[in-house]
């Protein structure tokens, strides 16, 4: 499927989830791809519930920005994370109950 191919490409460029060398690299890559596809489908399912996916995007992006600030990450990465949170917050106006627009 296209999701599997895109997950494999992302894992190739970013790397698999580190499992503390407990698994061989092929198993780590396979589990990372399965995890990405699972999260994508879970997020798509949540989009059917008014406001849930957009609200989660706002919370996760602000939390990620906080972690980036604590870890002294680059300013552009923090700015992009906050910009994504702002975009999801703006989208939430249209996705709140009763939803007029859905992400997926």
MDAnalysis code that builds the backbone (N, CA, C; Angstrom):
import MDAnalysis as mda
import numpy as np

u = mda.Universe.empty(312, n_residues=104, atom_resindex=np.repeat(np.arange(104), 3), trajectory=True)
u.add_TopologyAttr("name", ["N", "CA", "C"] * 104)
u.add_TopologyAttr("resid", np.arange(1, 105))
u.add_TopologyAttr("resname", ["UNK", "UNK", "UNK", "UNK", "UNK", "UNK", "UNK", "UNK", "UNK", "UNK", "UNK", "UNK", "UNK", "UNK", "UNK", "UNK", "UNK", "UNK", "UNK", "UNK", "UNK", "UNK", "UNK", "UNK", "UNK", "UNK", "UNK", "UNK", "UNK", "UNK", "UNK", "UNK", "UNK", "UNK", "UNK", "UNK", "UNK", "UNK", "UNK", "UNK", "UNK", "UNK", "UNK", "UNK", "UNK", "UNK", "UNK", "UNK", "UNK", "UNK", "UNK", "UNK", "UNK", "UNK", "UNK", "UNK", "UNK", "UNK", "UNK", "UNK", "UNK", "UNK", "UNK", "UNK", "UNK", "UNK", "UNK", "UNK", "UNK", "UNK", "UNK", "UNK", "UNK", "UNK", "UNK", "UNK", "UNK", "UNK", "UNK", "UNK", "UNK", "UNK", "UNK", "UNK", "UNK", "UNK", "UNK", "UNK", "UNK", "UNK", "UNK", "UNK", "UNK", "UNK", "UNK", "UNK", "UNK", "UNK", "UNK", "UNK", "UNK", "UNK", "UNK", "UNK"])
u.atoms.positions = np.array([
    [0.834, -1.188, 0.000],
    [0.000, 0.000, 0.000],
    [0.876, 1.247, 0.000],
    [0.277, 2.360, -0.324],
    [1.002, 3.622, -0.368],
    [1.469, 4.034, 1.030],
    [0.658, 3.759, 2.039],
    [1.060, 4.082, 3.418],
    [2.321, 3.325, 3.803],
    [2.391, 2.067, 3.439],
    [3.562, 1.255, 3.754],
    [4.810, 1.771, 3.058],
    [4.670, 2.146, 1.789],
    [5.809, 2.671, 1.038],
    [6.298, 3.989, 1.626],
    [5.367, 4.889, 1.932],
    [5.752, 6.174, 2.511],
    [6.352, 6.010, 3.911],
    [5.838, 5.051, 4.678],
    [6.411, 4.777, 5.999],
    [7.838, 4.270, 5.863],
    [8.065, 3.393, 4.900],
    [9.407, 2.859, 4.673],
    [10.374, 3.960, 4.240],
    [9.905, 4.867, 3.385],
    [10.752, 5.987, 2.944],
    [11.097, 6.885, 4.129],
    [10.113, 7.189, 4.979],
    [10.368, 8.027, 6.149],
    [11.353, 7.360, 7.100],
    [11.168, 6.067, 7.350],
    [12.081, 5.348, 8.240],
    [13.477, 5.299, 7.634],
    [13.575, 5.198, 6.315],
    [14.881, 5.188, 5.647],
    [15.626, 6.499, 5.890],
    [14.916, 7.632, 5.785],
    [15.569, 8.926, 5.929],
    [15.758, 9.343, 7.392],
    [14.804, 9.023, 8.250],
    [14.867, 9.447, 9.653],
    [15.541, 8.391, 10.523],
    [15.322, 7.141, 10.194],
    [15.852, 6.034, 10.977],
    [14.752, 5.393, 11.792],
    [14.934, 4.126, 12.123],
    [13.905, 3.431, 12.898],
    [13.894, 3.887, 14.347],
    [12.832, 3.543, 15.046],
    [12.739, 3.839, 16.468],
    [13.826, 3.034, 17.173],
    [14.681, 3.704, 17.950],
    [15.751, 2.952, 18.615],
    [15.179, 2.016, 19.682],
    [15.557, 0.780, 19.607],
    [15.083, -0.210, 20.561],
    [16.238, -0.752, 21.398],
    [17.234, 0.099, 21.648],
    [18.369, -0.220, 22.519],
    [19.080, -1.496, 22.061],
    [19.186, -1.674, 20.758],
    [19.893, -2.821, 20.178],
    [19.330, -4.160, 20.630],
    [18.064, -4.191, 21.022],
    [17.441, -5.440, 21.429],
    [16.982, -6.258, 20.226],
    [16.740, -5.592, 19.109],
    [16.243, -6.263, 17.914],
    [17.215, -6.040, 16.764],
    [17.232, -6.951, 15.820],
    [18.022, -6.688, 14.612],
    [17.427, -5.500, 13.850],
    [18.230, -4.875, 13.011],
    [17.809, -3.653, 12.328],
    [16.573, -3.893, 11.460],
    [16.471, -5.045, 10.811],
    [15.310, -5.298, 9.955],
    [14.023, -5.342, 10.773],
    [14.092, -5.883, 11.988],
    [12.900, -5.944, 12.845],
    [12.541, -4.552, 13.363],
    [13.564, -3.762, 13.669],
    [13.321, -2.401, 14.132],
    [12.681, -1.550, 13.030],
    [13.157, -1.721, 11.807],
    [12.572, -0.999, 10.660],
    [11.131, -1.450, 10.440],
    [10.887, -2.757, 10.506],
    [9.537, -3.275, 10.299],
    [8.575, -2.762, 11.364],
    [8.984, -2.797, 12.626],
    [8.117, -2.299, 13.700],
    [7.887, -0.794, 13.586],
    [8.900, -0.061, 13.150],
    [8.742, 1.386, 12.971],
    [7.726, 1.683, 11.876],
    [7.793, 0.956, 10.768],
    [6.835, 1.162, 9.674],
    [5.422, 0.797, 10.099],
    [5.272, -0.314, 10.791],
    [3.942, -0.722, 11.266],
    [3.401, 0.316, 12.246],
    [4.258, 0.821, 13.132],
    [3.836, 1.846, 14.083],
    [3.392, 3.127, 13.400],
    [4.121, 3.554, 12.369],
    [3.736, 4.757, 11.628],
    [2.385, 4.582, 10.937],
    [2.189, 3.425, 10.310],
    [0.907, 3.185, 9.638],
    [-0.238, 3.119, 10.647],
    [0.016, 2.526, 11.797],
    [-1.008, 2.442, 12.841],
    [-1.377, 3.837, 13.330],
    [-0.379, 4.681, 13.589],
    [-0.655, 6.039, 14.073],
    [-1.401, 6.866, 13.032],
    [-1.036, 6.708, 11.774],
    [-1.726, 7.441, 10.710],
    [-3.192, 7.049, 10.641],
    [-3.478, 5.759, 10.694],
    [-4.868, 5.302, 10.650],
    [-5.632, 5.685, 11.909],
    [-4.974, 5.664, 13.051],
    [-5.615, 6.077, 14.298],
    [-5.991, 7.550, 14.242],
    [-5.092, 8.374, 13.729],
    [-5.361, 9.804, 13.619],
    [-6.504, 10.070, 12.640],
    [-6.537, 9.316, 11.551],
    [-7.620, 9.463, 10.583],
    [-8.962, 9.063, 11.204],
    [-8.971, 8.031, 12.037],
    [-10.190, 7.622, 12.741],
    [-10.656, 8.721, 13.697],
    [-9.710, 9.347, 14.400],
    [-10.062, 10.403, 15.353],
    [-10.624, 11.626, 14.652],
    [-10.265, 11.818, 13.392],
    [-10.762, 12.982, 12.660],
    [-12.273, 12.926, 12.498],
    [-12.870, 11.741, 12.576],
    [-14.312, 11.613, 12.469],
    [-15.062, 12.101, 13.696],
    [-14.351, 12.328, 14.788],
    [-14.968, 12.827, 16.022],
    [-14.708, 14.329, 16.081],
    [-15.755, 15.124, 16.113],
    [-15.636, 16.582, 16.018],
    [-14.612, 17.147, 16.993],
    [-13.588, 17.782, 16.447],
    [-12.622, 18.517, 17.243],
    [-11.527, 17.695, 17.892],
    [-11.596, 16.381, 17.861],
    [-10.623, 15.568, 18.600],
    [-9.240, 15.598, 17.965],
    [-9.142, 15.353, 16.665],
    [-7.837, 15.306, 16.013],
    [-7.157, 16.677, 16.024],
    [-7.911, 17.721, 15.739],
    [-7.326, 19.063, 15.736],
    [-6.901, 19.485, 17.141],
    [-7.695, 19.149, 18.144],
    [-7.330, 19.472, 19.524],
    [-6.052, 18.745, 19.926],
    [-5.946, 17.481, 19.534],
    [-4.734, 16.732, 19.855],
    [-3.522, 17.333, 19.153],
    [-3.687, 17.761, 17.907],
    [-2.582, 18.379, 17.177],
    [-2.090, 19.635, 17.890],
    [-3.016, 20.447, 18.392],
    [-2.635, 21.660, 19.117],
    [-1.847, 21.313, 20.380],
    [-2.357, 20.384, 21.163],
    [-1.708, 20.008, 22.426],
    [-0.341, 19.391, 22.172],
    [-0.256, 18.465, 21.218],
    [1.014, 17.787, 20.942],
    [2.046, 18.765, 20.398],
    [1.647, 19.677, 19.538],
    [2.600, 20.642, 18.983],
    [3.130, 21.593, 20.055],
    [2.250, 22.080, 20.920],
    [2.732, 22.945, 22.001],
    [3.620, 22.177, 22.974],
    [3.290, 20.914, 23.250],
    [4.135, 20.092, 24.119],
    [5.494, 19.851, 23.469],
    [5.488, 19.560, 22.173],
    [6.748, 19.354, 21.459],
    [7.586, 20.631, 21.464],
    [6.948, 21.784, 21.293],
    [7.676, 23.050, 21.347],
    [8.298, 23.250, 22.728],
    [7.585, 22.891, 23.778],
    [8.122, 22.985, 25.125],
    [9.334, 22.090, 25.321],
    [9.254, 20.874, 24.814],
    [10.393, 19.949, 24.904],
    [11.570, 20.489, 24.108],
    [11.305, 21.062, 22.943],
    [12.383, 21.638, 22.137],
    [13.046, 22.815, 22.841],
    [12.264, 23.642, 23.516],
    [12.821, 24.770, 24.263],
    [13.697, 24.263, 25.407],
    [13.203, 23.265, 26.133],
    [13.965, 22.710, 27.253],
    [15.287, 22.116, 26.776],
    [15.279, 21.504, 25.585],
    [16.485, 20.869, 25.052],
    [17.325, 21.794, 24.184],
    [17.020, 23.091, 24.215],
    [17.779, 24.096, 23.470],
    [17.898, 23.768, 21.977],
    [16.785, 23.395, 21.368],
    [16.768, 23.110, 19.938],
    [16.853, 24.416, 19.163],
    [17.046, 24.302, 17.868],
    [17.132, 25.487, 17.030],
    [15.840, 26.272, 17.019],
    [15.962, 27.592, 16.916],
    [14.793, 28.464, 16.941],
    [13.832, 28.225, 15.802],
    [14.349, 27.855, 14.604],
    [13.452, 27.650, 13.471],
    [12.566, 26.420, 13.676],
    [13.095, 25.387, 14.316],
    [12.294, 24.192, 14.577],
    [11.186, 24.527, 15.575],
    [11.507, 25.282, 16.588],
    [10.507, 25.691, 17.588],
    [9.443, 26.554, 16.920],
    [9.876, 27.489, 16.084],
    [8.932, 28.359, 15.380],
    [7.992, 27.552, 14.498],
    [8.521, 26.580, 13.756],
    [7.677, 25.762, 12.878],
    [6.688, 24.918, 13.676],
    [7.111, 24.425, 14.827],
    [6.214, 23.627, 15.671],
    [5.076, 24.490, 16.212],
    [5.393, 25.696, 16.631],
    [4.359, 26.608, 17.126],
    [3.452, 27.058, 15.977],
    [4.020, 27.245, 14.777],
    [3.210, 27.612, 13.614],
    [2.229, 26.488, 13.262],
    [2.672, 25.237, 13.365],
    [1.778, 24.113, 13.108],
    [0.663, 24.059, 14.146],
    [0.992, 24.341, 15.405],
    [-0.031, 24.391, 16.454],
    [-1.040, 25.497, 16.154],
    [-0.560, 26.636, 15.711],
    [-1.454, 27.736, 15.356],
    [-2.352, 27.400, 14.175],
    [-1.803, 26.674, 13.208],
    [-2.603, 26.253, 12.060],
    [-3.714, 25.298, 12.489],
    [-3.366, 24.356, 13.350],
    [-4.380, 23.408, 13.841],
    [-5.421, 24.127, 14.689],
    [-4.981, 25.129, 15.444],
    [-5.916, 25.903, 16.259],
    [-6.893, 26.675, 15.374],
    [-6.399, 27.237, 14.288],
    [-7.271, 27.925, 13.338],
    [-8.232, 26.972, 12.651],
    [-7.762, 25.762, 12.357],
    [-8.614, 24.750, 11.737],
    [-9.695, 24.283, 12.696],
    [-9.387, 24.304, 13.991],
    [-10.317, 23.816, 15.012],
    [-11.635, 24.585, 14.994],
    [-11.606, 25.846, 14.570],
    [-12.835, 26.644, 14.462],
    [-13.826, 25.961, 13.520],
    [-13.317, 25.377, 12.431],
    [-14.178, 24.730, 11.441],
    [-14.462, 23.278, 11.782],
    [-13.675, 22.693, 12.675],
    [-13.798, 21.274, 12.988],
    [-14.543, 21.019, 14.293],
    [-14.875, 22.090, 15.029],
    [-15.580, 21.914, 16.301],
    [-17.029, 21.548, 16.036],
    [-17.655, 20.949, 16.996],
    [-19.015, 20.449, 16.851],
    [-20.004, 21.584, 16.605],
    [-20.851, 21.489, 15.642],
    [-20.920, 20.487, 14.598],
    [-19.872, 20.783, 13.519],
    [-19.076, 19.784, 13.200],
    [-17.973, 19.965, 12.265],
    [-18.462, 20.308, 10.860],
    [-17.816, 21.295, 10.277],
    [-18.132, 21.700, 8.916],
    [-17.052, 21.240, 7.957],
    [-15.898, 20.839, 8.513],
    [-14.747, 20.460, 7.688],
    [-13.930, 19.430, 8.458],
    [-13.412, 18.437, 7.740],
    [-12.592, 17.397, 8.341],
    [-11.217, 17.393, 7.708],
    [-10.202, 16.926, 8.431],
    [-8.838, 16.895, 7.907],
    [-8.694, 15.897, 6.771],
    [-9.191, 14.691, 6.964],
    [-8.949, 13.634, 5.984],
    [-10.190, 13.251, 5.302],
])
